[in-house]
Amino acid sequence: MTNLQDSLRREFLRTNRSGAYSSSTLVDCNTRKYHGLLVVPVPELDDENHVLLSSLDCTVIQHGAEFNLGLHKYQGNNFSPNGHKYIREFDATTVPTTTYRVGGVILKKEIVFQHYEDRILIRYTLVDAHSATTLRFRPFLAFRSVRQFTHENSTASREYSEVDNGIKTCMYAGYPDLYMQFSKKNEFIFMPDWYRGIEYPKEQERGYASNEDLYVPGYFEMPIKKGESIIFAASTSQIKPSSLKKLFDDEVADRVPRDNFYHCLVTAAHQFHRKEKNRDRYLMAGYPWFKCRARDTFIALPGLTLAIGEIDYFEKVMKTSERALREFMAGKPVSGKIYEIEQPDVPLWAVWAMQQYAKEVGRDKCFEMYGKLLQDIVRFILDGKHPNLRLDDNGLLYSNGRDKAVTWMNSTANGKPVVPRSGYIVEFNALWYNAIKFCALMASEKGDQQGADQLEELAVKVKQSFVDTFVNEYGYLLDYVDGTMMDWSVRPNMIFAVAFDFSPLSQQQMKSVVDICTRELLTPKGLRSLSPKSGGYNPIYVGPQTQRDYAYHQGTAWPWLGGFYMEACLKLYKRSRLSFIERQLVGYEDEMDYHAIGTISELFDGNPPFSGRGAMSFAMNVAEILRTLKLMEKYSYQK
């Protein structure tokens, strides 16, 4: 912990169900503009999260000597006040817990983020002290969007009001009040000042502006006795100080301990849950900057819910998502907060998600819940009603992605897709074949033999066209085909044609695809987005925005793709590949102690040492690793 080169690369993330969160490094030194103790949505202003309370410096005072436990990075690579040197231990098994030692003083700090309120709770316990001890708390306020910075200005309000055991303040009009309260009576000393030139190295790495000034209204001070605990709460609503101790204990009791790989992933899965006041349920695509995206929702939904036995949450998210899908298919504005529902593969991934639900609860229950939706999605595509999904005479789906990215490989540069995947796109048509076969099976079982026969007839045509269009003489699949334009790049999107329950490929063709993915794309962190042997390979995701855009899908490794790869291996080789997949999962288990503790980063460099990059926590990655663990369990019991 005292080695900043190591500890500043490790972050913690705590979220609640509103999309609010608390995040910093393990030594409480913010290194991103997205870091903050209390980061909340402010729907009255915009659709972004906002940093209200950036950090809270705690100072231990004994015999008039002050020991500040805080840490900030300032310009010129200056760190102050170097509180990390007092850290003796950090533990994240239940909640992030830091133990400090200052001479004879041992102080323990524990952090929880309240599940259903935008409130951060921090408990300070004086474990040991040999003389009278006082604690001083200095809050650093930002009141700005996570995408911006704040700087010293005369507009910021210095007004504050006293509330029970604390104060409330609001720096700018339009923002909610920030309540800062303690479980114990204290004295607030008003001493307004700006701390200037605080620097965020993660933003520097990403080629962005990286400096800001933070406002400190003053400080709180109170004595603390040996064995005593004091709880600090920061929130957008007031609370009774007498209730803080019980609230903290209740929140801790509700946590799944991060005592093994699986429990870490389950806790990470719950962090993507979002509940709106109208009871809509969503899955966030990732933290700290992603919102709820339609494609990510359907890909991540089975792993984040069904794989951990939470069928009810699958149904709740699907209820919200079905409404959005139906509004889109009816040509109406989409209500709710699901983005990118217009992307052409979204309805196809929705069918795949419902197919996973059927495997968990049975096809009868699936038909009861989603039979009509499945029929309507297929009919919507067959009738050519999607604005960017054309069903051609050969049975394949055509989508125009030349000018605007339409697949998950969606990075753009100068307004154009970096990877302009267009025409017959391999995973779109693998999804389409799988959807037709699944819906035909459902129709047949429900007595609609005519509907089933029509779909089966179409599936025969799609299967032949898929093989004719995508299979090449080198044993892998073309990534996309648009007229005479064929993309021969070796990319991971072909793995879906093997992994899905219904594949248009023969057994030999499937094995050939898996073999090439293994040789050219497989890393300990998932599949590369492009083979090193293909032109344009760019595996290191660093540097300014444009440089990163060109690397985003040109060789970086993605764990969620690794999930489908492992499913393909199990499908083809059954139990004989279990030990291989167990070794593959070790690469993810190592990540529990790096980057954001207990979760999986958005993507990884495609070359060793395969460093984690991008967002600190990514829903599809967590989901597919959980789904792989569930699949391993299933195949372990098969003969």
N, C-alpha and C positions, 0 to 999 in steps of 0.2 A: 504493500500500500504506500510506502514511503518512496518508492521508485516511480516518479511521475511519468517517465517514458512508458512504463507498463500500465500503471493505473489509469492514466488519462484516456487510454484506448478502451477501457471497460466502462460500460454504462448500465444504469438500472432504468427500468421503465415500469411505472404503475399506472393503471388506467381505471376509469369507472365506466358506467354504462351509457353515459351521455356523450362520449367521445373526448371528454376531458382527460388530462393525464398529468403525471409528475415524472420528470426525468432529469438526470444529470449524470456525471461520472461518479465512480465509487468514492472519490475523494471530495465530492461536492464542488468541483470546479467546472462550471459550465463551459463546454467547448463548441456548442452549436447554438445558433440563434433560436433553435427549436427547444432548447433545454429550459427548464423552469420548474420551480416547486409547485406552482399552481398555474396550469395552462388550460384554459376553458374556451368552449365555443361561446360567441356572443352573437346570437342570431339577429339581434336588432341592428348590428353593424354590417355583418357580411357572413359568408359561409366558411370562414377560416377560424382556426383556434387563435387565442390571444394569451400572451404571457402577462399575467397580472403580478404575481410574486416571483421574481427571478431566483432569489436565494435568501437564506437567513443565516447570518453569521452569529455564532454563539461564542461568547467570551467568558472564560472562567476567571474569577477575581478572588485572590487570597492575599491577606496582609497588604492590600493596596497594589499588588502586582497583577497585571492583566495578561492573560494568555488567550489570544484569539484563535479559535479553531477553524475559521473560514479559510477559503482559498479562491483567489481570482487571478486570471492571467491578464496582464496589462501589456501595452505596446512595448516593443523592445525585448520581448521574451522575459519580462519581469513577472514573477509570481509573488503575491502578497495576500494575506499575511502568513502564509506557509503553515497553516494549521494541520496539514497532512502529516507533519513530522511527529505529531502527538498521537497518531492513530496506532493502535496496537493490534486491532483485529477487525475484520469485516466478515459478516455472516449473512447470507441471503436465503437460508433454508426456509424460514417462514415469512419474515418481513426483513427488508434491508436493515441491518443492525451494525452500527459502528461503535467500537469501544475506544475511548481516548484515555491516555494517561498523561497527566501533567503533575510531575513531582509525586506527591502522595495522593493526588486526586485521580479517581477512576470514574469516568462519566460514560454512560451508555446512551446511545441515541437510536431510536427505532422509528421507522416511517411506515404509515399506511395511507392509502388513498381510499376514501369512503366510497362504497360501491354505488350508491344511488343518489349521492349529493356531490356537488363540485366542492369538495372539502379535503384538504390535506391535513393529516394529523401526525404530529411528531412528539414522541414521548422521550423526555430526558430523565434518566435515573442516576442519582449520585450513589454509585456502588460503594465508594470508599472516600474518606477525607479525614484529615487529622486536625483540621481547624475550621473556623467559620468560612463558609464559601458563598459567594454571590454569583449569579448568572446574569449576563447581559445579552440581549438579543437585538440585532440590528437588521431590519428587513430591507432588501434591495428591490425596488419596484420598477416595472417596465411599462405596463399598460400599453401594449402594442401587439400588432399581428405577428404571428410566428414568421412571416415572410418579410418583415421589415425590421428596422432598428429604431431605438429612441435616442435622442440627443438632448443635451441641456437646452431648455427653452423657457420662455417667460409665460407660456400658455398653461403649463402644468399647474394644477391647483395644489396649494399647500394646505388647504383646509382639511381638518379632521374633526371627528366627534368622538367623545368617550362613550364606550359601551361597556357591558359587564366584563371586567377584567381585561380590557383591551381598548382598541380604537377601530373606527371605520373611516375609510378615506377613498377618494376617487380622483384620479389625476386629470381625466378628460371627460367632457360631456359625451353621453351615449354609452359609456361603460357602466357596468354594475358597480356598486360599492364593494370594496374589499374589506372584509371583517377579519381582524387579527386579534385572537383572544387566547387567554391562558386559563388553565384549571385553577390557578392560584392568583390571589391579588398581587398586583405589581405596580410599579411606578413607571409611567411613560414620560420620558424626557424629550420634548420637542426640540430637535436640533437639525433642521432641514439642510440637506447638502446634496450635491451631485458627485458621484464617483465617476471620473472621466477616463475614457480610453480603455475600457474593458474590451478584451479581444477574444474572438472565438476561432481557434485554429482549424476546426473542421470546415468552417466557411472559407478560410484562406485556401485550404487544400482544394476546395471545389471551385476556386476562382471567383468567389463572391466578395463583396464588401464584408468586413469582419469586425468593425469597431462600433461600440456604442457607449453611451453614458447612462448610468442608472441612478434613480432618485432614492435617497434614504431620508425618510421624514424625521427620524430620531431613533431612540432605542428604549427597550423595555428592560427593567432591572428588578430582580427579586432574590431574596436569600433562599438557599436550599440546604436541607439537612441530609446527613448520611442516611441512605436507605429510602429517601423520599423521591417520588416521581412527579414531574411537572409536564403537563401536556399542552402543546401549542396547536391551535387550529387556525387555518386560513381558509376563508370561504367567501362565497358571494351571498351568504345568508347568515344571520345571527344564530347563535346557539347558547343554551344555558351552560355556563362553565361547569356547573355541578354534574352535568351529564357526560362530560368528556371522558372521564376514566372508564365508565361502563361502555361507552361507545367504542373506545379504543380496544378494549378487551373483546367486545363482540366482533369487531372487524377482524382482529387477529384470529379468533376462533373459527371464522368463516373461510380462512385461507387454506388452500391445498399446499402442504409443505413441499418445497422443491428438494426432496431428498433422493430423487433418482431421475433418470433421463425422461421417463414417461410422465412423471408428475410435473416436471418442468414444462413439457410440451402441453399438458392439459391446462396448466395455469396460463401459458402463453395463448392457448386457444381461446380461453375466456376473455382475454384482454381485447379481442377483436369484436366482442359483443357490443351492440349499441341499441339502446331503447329510447324511442322518442316519446314525448308526452302523450301523443295520440295512440300509444301502444304499438306502433310500427317497430319491427325488429330488423336490424341490419347486421351485416358483417363489414367491419372496416377492412380495407385492402391492406393496410399496414400503418406503421407509426414511424416517424412522427408526422409525415406530411400527406399521406394518402387519405382519400375519402372512401365512400362506398362505391365500388365500381361493379357493374353488372357481371362482366366476364369473371372477374376475380371471385365474386360472390358464388357463382354456380360451380366453379372449379374447386373452391375451398370448402364449400358447404358440407359435403359428405365427410371429409376428414376432420373438420372442426366440430362436428356434431355426432354423426352416426358412428364414427370410429371410436368415440369415447362414451357411447351409450346414451347420448342426449338427443333422442328422437324428437322430443317435444320442441327443442329449439330449432331443429331442422324445419319442422312444420310451421313454426312461427315466422321464421325468415322467409320460407316459401310463400306464406300467405301474403306478406308484403311484396315479395318479388313477383308473384303471380299477378297481383293488381297492376304493377308497373308494366309487365309484359303485355297484359291484355289492353292496357291503355295505348301502348305503342302499336300493337297490332290493329287497333281500331282507329289509328291515326289521331289520337287525342294527346294533349299535353300530359306528360308523365308527372303524376303527383308523387310526393315523397322525395327521398334524397338518394335515389340510385342513379348513378351517372353512366353514360356511354351505353345505354340500353339499345341504341340504334346500331351497334356494331353487328355485322352480319352473322358472326358465329355464336352470338349470345343465346338465341333460342335453341341452338343445337347443344350447347353446353347445359342448358336448362334440362333438356331431355336426358342427357347423361347423368345429371345430378339425381333426377327422379328414378333413373334406372338403378342407381346405387341404393336409393331408398327402398326400391322393390326387393333388392337382395337382402336387405336388413329386416323388413317387416312382412315380406311376401307380396306377390304380384296382385293378389286379391285386394289387399289393403291399399296398395299403390293405385290400383284402378279406381277404387272408391274415392281416394283423395284427389288424384290427378289425372284420371282417365280422360276427362273432357279436355283438360289443358293439353295433354299430349296429342290428342286428335286435332285440336285447333292449331297447334304449332305446325304440325305436318301439313295440314290443309292450307295454312297461311303461306308456307313455302311452295307447295304444289301449285297454288293459284297465282304465284308470282307477285305477291303483294308486298314483299320486302323490297324497299327501294334500292338495295345493293346486293341482291342475292337472286340470280337468274337461274332457273332450271332449264338446262339445254336438252336437246333431243337425245343426247347420249346418256342422260340421267344424272350427269354431274352438275354441281353448283358452280356458277361463275360469279366472281366478285371483283369489282374494280378497285384496286388499291394503288394505282400509279401515282395519284396526286395527293391522296390522303391515306394514312396508315389505317388498315382495317383489321389487322391481326394483333395478337399479343406482342409481336415485334413492332412496337409502335413509336420508336424514337424518330425524331424529325430533325433536320438541319436545313436552315434557309427555307423553311416552310414546306419542305418535301420529305417524304419518308426516306430514312437512311437505307432501309431494306424495302424496296417498293414491291412487296409481294402482291401479285395481281393475277387475275384469271382463275384457272383451276388451282386452288390452294390445297395442299395435301391434307392438312388436318381438318379443313372444312369438309372435305369429301369423305374422310374417314369417319368423322362425326355423323355425316349424313347417312352413310351406309349403316352405321351402328343404330341410328335413330329409326330408320325404316324397319330394320329387322326386329328391333325391340317392340315397336308399335304393332308390327304384324303379329308377333307372338302374343301380345296383350289382346289384340282384336280376336285372334283365333280362340284364345282361352275364354273369351267373353261371348262367344257364339256369333261374332260378326265375320263369318268365313269369307264372304264376298270382299269385305274391306281388307281382310288379311291376304287374300289371294292377289288383290291389286297391288298391295305393297310388296308382296313377295316377287311378283312379276317385275316391278320396278327395281327391286334389289338385285335381281339377276343381271339386269342391264347395267346398273351402277357398278356391280362387281367387275364385269368384263371391261367396262370403260375405265375403271380405276386402274386395273392392271395394265391395260393398253397405254394409258396416259402417263402413269407415274413410275412404273417399274423399268429400270434401265439394265443394260447388259453388265453393269458392274456390281449388281446385287443390292443396290440401295434404291431409294425413291427420290425422284426429282422433287424439289421443294415447292415449285409452282410452275405451271405451264400456261402461257398466254399466247395463243396462236402459234407462231413459229418461235417465240421466245421461251426457252426452257432454262430453268435455274438448276445447274448441276452442282451447286454448293452442297456439301455434306452438312446437313442441319438436323437438329433433334426432332423436328416436327413429324418426321416419318415414324417415330416410335409409337405415336397414338394409333396408327393403323395396326399395330401388333397388340397393344395393351388393351384396347376396347374388347368387350365381350364378343362382339360380332366383327370379324375382320374380313375384308375382301381378298386377303392374301392367302396363298397356300402355306402349308406348314414349312416348306423349304424356303419360301420367300420371307416368311416371318423370321426364321432363324438367321437368314442372311442379313436382314435389317438389324437384328439385335447384335450380330457379330460385328458389323461395321460401327454401330454406336459404341460398342465396347472398345474397339480398337482406336477409334478416332475422337470420340466425344466424351467418354466417361472420365470423371475426376472424382476425388474423394468428397466433393461438394455438389454432385449432381452432373448433369450433362452440359457440355459446352454448347453455346448457341451457334457455333461454327467450328468446323474442323480446322486444325492447324495446317492441313494440307490444302485448304481452299484459299482462294485469293481474298485479300482484305482481312486476314486474321489479325485481331487487335484485342488481346485478352486482358489487358490491365485497365481497370476502370478508375482512372485518376485524372486530375487536371481540371481545367476550366470546362464550362458546360458543353461547348461544342466538341471538345476533345472526348468528353465522356459520352456524348450522344453517338459519336462514331464507334465507340467501343461497346455500347450497351448490349447490342445483339450480334456482335462480331467476334465472339470467342469467350465471353464471360460465361461462368457456370451457374446454373440455376437448380437448386435442390428440388423444386416442384417437378421439374422434368425428370429428375432422378427417380421420383416416386413412380411415374408411369413406366420408366425403364425397368425398375425392380418388379413392377406388376407384370410386365411383359416377360421377364425372366422366369417368374414363378408360373405364369400361364404355360410357358413352353416346356420348362424343365422340372416343374413341381418341386418336391422336397430336395432334390439333388442340388438345388441352388440356394438352399436356406443358409448354409454356412457362409457362402459368398456374400449374400445380402446382409447377414449379420456384420461381416467385416466392413461392408459399405456404410452401414449405419454408424459405425464407430466414428467416421469422419464428421458426423453431425453431433454426436454426443460430446466430442471435444469442444464444440461451439458453445456449450452451456456455460463455460467459464470465460468466454471471450466476447468482445463486442458488447451487445446488450445481453446481460446475464440471463440465462434461462430461456432464450428464444433464438430465432434464426434470422440472420440478415437477409436483405432483399436479393443480393447476388454476390458472387465471389469471382475473384480473378481466375482466368482459365489456366494460368500457369502457376507452378509452385511459388510461394507457399500457400496459394489459394486464399488470399486475404479476403475477409468479408467487407463488402462495400454497400453503398446506397442506404436505404432506410434501415433502421436498427431492428425492425421486426416486420415480417412479411407473411400475410395470412396463407397464401397458397403454399409456401414452403413448409410452414408448421403443419398445415392440413395434410399434405402428401406424405410427410414422414409419419404422422399418426396413422394414416390409412395404410401405409406400408407395414407398420407394426401390427395392425389388425389382420392384414393379409397373411403375414408370417405366422400368426397364431392359427389362422384357418388352415394353412398348408401343413403346419406342424402336426395336426391331428389327422391329416389325410394319409392313407396308405399309398 
